[in-house]
Amino acid sequence: MRFFKQCITVVFLVFGLLVGAQQITLNACNSLLDSQDYIFEQISLVDERNVFQTVSDPSMGSRDCSGIGFCKIRIAWNDSNMRWEILADDGNDGFTSTYVLYYNDSASQPNPPDLTLGTWQEATTITQSICGTINDLTGAVQSSILGVDGVDLNQQFSVYPNPVKDKLYLESNSNNSNNSDYLVSLYDILGKRIYKGKNSEIIDVSQLRRGVYFLKIEIEDTVLKKKVLVQ
């Protein structure tokens, strides 16, 4: 009887964990992933953001698909590129060599943005524009930005002009009147840091190629981020 009660207890504990687990449902890129829903569960927490991956049950998550063989998909925050990414596996049930299907640079935390927050963009250099828009993205996704990474940089600093051609100016607003030191970094779209400075007020971008860059300001325990367009 004791063994039976222990088994019942374990079943209810496991059931409770499954019920409480965060899940995401995705339907997208039907040309590669087929017209079917994929179910994701939270698998880890990295830098205060959850990582989601398709479950192993073929009827709910990872499964064979016509476009790229076996489909296992992951949703995770890429801190170098400062964006959420939807990643397809390497076709062999692993992520040793993976590629991006979609990305969204809305810095939601701890979960990825839904279809109303920012824009999920197709990584056309990888998909060759065959995926199109996301059909469905529901569950443990957010419609607003939360957490320290979601603090509006414009509430702390004025960054101008944007787009910029020659010099980018950073001006501390009144709510940073305590004169706290801050670290400024500028990254290219591949995540390579091309500028680093302390308490910087001017960044010379005249020698940079045209395109999108990411400004990151670290002040005390807060990380502020902004997309910058260099013309």
C-alpha positions, 0 to 999 in steps of 0.5 A, a space after each residue: 500500500 505504501 508503494 502504491 501511495 508513493 507511485 500516486 504521489 509521484 504521478 501527481 507531482 509529474 502531472 503538476 509539473 507538466 501542467 505548470 510548464 510554460 509552452 509555446 505553439 508555433 506554426 510557420 515556414 510551412 515550405 520547410 516545416 510543413 503545415 503543422 503546429 510545433 509545441 515548445 517547452 522551456 528547457 533552460 534559463 540563460 541571462 534571465 531569459 527562457 530558452 524554449 525547444 520543441 518537445 521530443 514527442 513527434 505528435 507535439 514537437 520535434 518530427 520529420 518534415 519534408 524541408 530539412 529532414 528531422 525538425 527540432 526547433 529552438 527559441 532563444 535570446 541571442 545576446 550578441 545580436 540583441 534579438 530573439 531567434 527561432 532556430 532550426 536544428 542541423 537536420 540531425 536532431 542537434 544544434 551543433 550547426 544550426 541556422 536562423 529562421 526568424 528574429 525579433 529585436 524586441 528585448 522582452 524578458 523573460 519570454 519571447 515576444 508575440 506577433 504584436 510586439 515588434 516584428 518577427 522578421 524572416 532571415 532571408 539570407 538563410 531561408 532564401 525568402 521561402 518561409 514568409 510570415 509566421 502564421 501562429 505564435 501563442 502560449 508563453 509569449 509576451 505582448 510587452 517588454 519587461 525586465 531591466 533589458 526592457 527599460 526604454 533607453 530614451 528615458 535614460 539617454 538621448 541618442 541622436 541623430 538616428 539615422 546617423 552619418 558621421 557622429 552619434 551623440 549620447 546625452 545623459 538625461 536628468 534621471 541620470 543626475 547621480 553621475 553614475 559611470 556607464 559603459 558604452 558598446 556598439 555591435 555590428 549585425 553579426 554581434 562583433 563589438 566594434 566600439 567600447 568606451 566609458 562615459 562616452 558622449 560621442 561615437 565616430 561612425 563615419 568609417 563604418 559601413 552603412 547598415 544596422 548596428 546595436 548600441 548597448 549602455 550598461 549603467 549600474 545593474 541596468 542594460 540599455 539597448 537601441 538599434 542604430 542605423 548608419 547611413 
